[in-house]
Amino acid sequence: MVSGARRVLLVVDSLEVGGAERHVVDLALALRRDGYEVEVACSVGGGLSGPLEEEGLPVRALLGERVKRRVSVSYARELGKLVRGGRFDLVHAHIYASAAASAAATRGTGVPLVVTEHTEATWQDRRARLVSGSIYRRARHVIAVSGPIRRRLIERDAVPPEKVTVIPNAVIAASGAPPDLSSILPDARRGGPLIGVVARLQPEKGVTKFLKAAARVGAEVPNASFLVVGDGPLRGELSALAERLGLSDRARFLGYRSDARAIVGLLDVLVVPSLTEGAPLTVLEAMASGVPVVASAVGGIPDQVRHGKEGLLVRPGDPGALCDALVELLRDPARARRLGEAGRRRVEREFSHEATVRRVEAVYRGVCEPLESRAPGEPELETVE
């Protein structure tokens, strides 16, 4: 029987494909199975709306455009209407814009707010940091998906340590058969090692560095092929770069794929070349599939992959270091298999989705105990367009 929060509103910027967004969808479905009444609110829907709608879980797309990295009066206003009319026991917000809107929307309602922080927020300027401080003061509890994010919350944003819990992202195994490789790879490259990136194509994901490393790897391992799975604003620019680097016959851009989790399992190595990162689900998906990982040592990635144990970590933004790590594994397949199997065992032991959901539910129970009044003088969150 569910105790504590029974009606939960999960809020996320959009349901376009991304790690935090997929985390919200997986959490919503798991909470529903555990007996919660769950709704998901966002500024706009997207490709991840489908799994929720198939289960009859309400999706509330509140605006006609995506709100990201800003405070929106319109978003907060529409979310406030939903909160006041929904008789929710708790609001759980993810990502900056939705956390800001949720902090404003819950003001004066008595509905407790939980915020999950998915990134180290290196993009934030002084104004965004002030807004974040207001969000954290309003929130009853803050969940960090990695140790570095928890440290940022405590050291940079002055969140009391007892108010922050680390709950790592967790993985759900891919379902269904993987796609046929013949539909993905150029004919001439089948049979060689397959290296891939699964990411939204935006600057901080470092896909430019991956392509530059791929060109160098190709000179060392001529039968290697490369995949880029995902879409985003840099797709055209990255495709043109691949052509200039001479990768046209060995690299494929697959765009958004609903079967991305299954494609990860086809790779010989997953690359995560991010310049900044939280705790990416794609790393855990590779580990769960026994695929070794070569990744930038940024954010929460070192919490997931230990250098030399489940994969190799490199300096961020360094195509040469990325190339060297990839060639090292491609030339020693036995070592690559050992790293992959170690990753599989670690996911089973430490990154169970069921355990993560139980820990989130424990946070819900804690914040839904009788609320104390807000401390005198606590500032209101200023909402500006």
HUNORPE-V847508 format. One record per backbone hydrogen bond with DSSP energy under -1.0 kcal/mol. CO is the residue of the C=O (numbers start at 1). NH is the residue of the N-H. If there is no record, write none. Layout:
co->CO nh->NH
co->CO nh->NH
This chain:
co->6 nh->37
co->7 nh->89
co->7 nh->90
co->8 nh->39
co->9 nh->92
co->10 nh->41
co->11 nh->94
co->13 nh->43
co->15 nh->48
co->18 nh->22
co->19 nh->23
co->20 nh->24
co->21 nh->25
co->22 nh->26
co->23 nh->27
co->24 nh->28
co->25 nh->29
co->26 nh->30
co->27 nh->31
co->28 nh->32
co->29 nh->33
co->30 nh->34
co->31 nh->36
co->32 nh->35
co->37 nh->8
co->39 nh->10
co->40 nh->60
co->41 nh->12
co->42 nh->62
co->43 nh->63
co->46 nh->49
co->49 nh->53
co->50 nh->54
co->52 nh->57
co->53 nh->56
co->58 nh->40
co->60 nh->42
co->72 nh->76
co->73 nh->77
co->74 nh->78
co->75 nh->79
co->76 nh->80
co->77 nh->81
co->78 nh->82
co->79 nh->83
co->80 nh->84
co->81 nh->85
co->82 nh->86
co->90 nh->9
co->91 nh->114
co->92 nh->11
co->93 nh->116
co->95 nh->99
co->96 nh->100
co->97 nh->101
co->98 nh->102
co->99 nh->103
co->100 nh->104
co->101 nh->105
co->102 nh->106
co->106 nh->109
co->112 nh->91
co->113 nh->140
co->113 nh->141
co->114 nh->93
co->115 nh->143
co->116 nh->95
co->117 nh->145
co->121 nh->124
co->125 nh->129
co->126 nh->130
co->127 nh->131
co->128 nh->132
co->129 nh->133
co->130 nh->134
co->131 nh->135
co->132 nh->136
co->133 nh->137
co->134 nh->138
co->135 nh->139
co->141 nh->115
co->142 nh->165
co->143 nh->117
co->144 nh->167
co->146 nh->150
co->147 nh->151
co->148 nh->152
co->149 nh->153
co->150 nh->154
co->151 nh->155
co->152 nh->156
co->152 nh->157
co->153 nh->159
co->160 nh->163
co->161 nh->164
co->163 nh->142
co->165 nh->144
co->180 nh->183
co->181 nh->184
co->181 nh->185
co->186 nh->189
co->187 nh->190
co->189 nh->192
co->193 nh->225
co->194 nh->268
co->194 nh->269
co->195 nh->227
co->196 nh->271
co->197 nh->229
co->200 nh->202
co->201 nh->234
co->202 nh->205
co->203 nh->206
co->204 nh->275
co->204 nh->276
co->206 nh->210
co->207 nh->211
co->208 nh->212
co->209 nh->213
co->210 nh->214
co->211 nh->215
co->212 nh->216
co->213 nh->217
co->214 nh->218
co->217 nh->221
co->221 nh->224
co->225 nh->195
co->226 nh->252
co->227 nh->197
co->228 nh->254
co->229 nh->199
co->231 nh->201
co->232 nh->235
co->234 nh->238
co->235 nh->239
co->236 nh->240
co->237 nh->241
co->238 nh->242
co->239 nh->243
co->240 nh->244
co->241 nh->245
co->242 nh->247
co->243 nh->246
co->247 nh->250
co->247 nh->251
co->250 nh->226
co->252 nh->228
co->255 nh->230
co->257 nh->260
co->259 nh->263
co->260 nh->264
co->263 nh->266
co->264 nh->267
co->269 nh->196
co->270 nh->294
co->272 nh->296
co->278 nh->300
co->281 nh->285
co->282 nh->286
co->283 nh->287
co->284 nh->288
co->285 nh->289
co->286 nh->291
co->287 nh->290
co->292 nh->270
co->293 nh->312
co->294 nh->272
co->295 nh->314
co->296 nh->298
co->298 nh->301
co->300 nh->303
co->301 nh->304
co->301 nh->305
co->306 nh->309
co->306 nh->310
co->311 nh->308
co->312 nh->295
co->314 nh->297
co->318 nh->322
co->319 nh->323
co->320 nh->324
co->321 nh->325
co->322 nh->326
co->323 nh->327
co->324 nh->328
co->325 nh->329
co->326 nh->330
co->327 nh->331
co->329 nh->332
co->332 nh->336
co->333 nh->337
co->334 nh->338
co->335 nh->339
co->336 nh->340
co->337 nh->341
co->338 nh->342
co->339 nh->343
co->340 nh->344
co->341 nh->345
co->342 nh->346
co->343 nh->347
co->344 nh->348
co->345 nh->349
co->346 nh->350
co->347 nh->351
co->351 nh->171
co->352 nh->356
co->353 nh->357
co->354 nh->358
co->355 nh->359
co->356 nh->360
co->357 nh->361
co->358 nh->362
co->359 nh->363
co->360 nh->364
co->361 nh->365
co->362 nh->366
co->363 nh->367
co->364 nh->368
co->375 nh->378
